[in-house]
């Protein structure tokens, strides 16, 4: 009898484990049962839904397999530097050396939100990929604040899906809300960007739609937008708080956030194309809060570039928190 009971228990356990491993991939299992899918590579064919290998929580397989933040090997700060030399120029010099050893076109922006010091490396308009969604979010909240868009549960769901799981379809739907159609919505967004000082940021095609045109932004403008959110000055204090909350609930954490220790709060938005890896983040470090934005274009090995972004993130964290 004991043997029969044991066999029955083992059978149930095996079924339970099988059920776990057979959880459908691609869809985020959220409490609101959102139909929007997390989409990794934004540059897919028109209308095609991308379902990268993901766990049921919406993280990419690469994120699942990455070591915990606390075990990531962070590059050591140059021991030849004076330990009291924490000027932003010294940090820039080391980052220039670090990124020069990597392939692709790199652009980096870092700002210490406490001291106000900042650095820029190769700042220019580059392929935005899903970083353009930061501006869509800002413009939608601007219209909500003006009363032109009603903040319904559907709009909330679209914003959450666009930012936290980087849904392309949600982003396109929000752009349509801005102008009545995708084309008019993009014009509205570009007008908003220009009037807000984001002169290198433009949306010229729908997300995940085939086109000869491209969407652009720069590390400085992403950083400026994040700083406005951090200071509660983007649209309004309440709108900034909601946008910050969306960014803090980001599920795509395999780049800049993976380079800082476990327990450090981050708020970020990523962007990916077949030749592009981007990430823009606010880091709530132990000794200071700072912004770091990294854009990498013209690469063939995106996985390697993600690792290099993690290394740059780790270097900056070490520098500010040594």
HELIX and SHEET records of a PDB file:
HELIX    1   1 UNK A    2  UNK A   21  1                                  20    
HELIX    2   2 UNK A   61  UNK A   65  1                                   5    
HELIX    3   3 UNK A   69  UNK A   71  5                                   3    
HELIX    4   4 UNK A   88  UNK A  100  1                                  13    
HELIX    5   5 UNK A  129  UNK A  131  5                                   3    
HELIX    6   6 UNK A  132  UNK A  146  1                                  15    
HELIX    7   7 UNK A  153  UNK A  164  1                                  12    
HELIX    8   8 UNK A  168  UNK A  179  1                                  12    
HELIX    9   9 UNK A  182  UNK A  195  1                                  14    
HELIX   10  10 UNK A  219  UNK A  230  1                                  12    
HELIX   11  11 UNK A  237  UNK A  248  1                                  12    
HELIX   12  12 UNK A  256  UNK A  259  5                                   4    
HELIX   13  13 UNK A  302  UNK A  320  1                                  19    
SHEET    1   A 5 UNK A 118  UNK A 121  0                                        
SHEET    2   A 5 UNK A 105  UNK A 112 -1                                        
SHEET    3   A 5 UNK A 289  UNK A 297 -1                                        
SHEET    4   A 5 UNK A 276  UNK A 284 -1                                        
SHEET    5   A 5 UNK A 265  UNK A 273 -1                                        
SHEET    1   B 2 UNK A 126  UNK A 127  0                                        
SHEET    2   B 2 UNK A 216  UNK A 217 -1                                        
END                                                                             
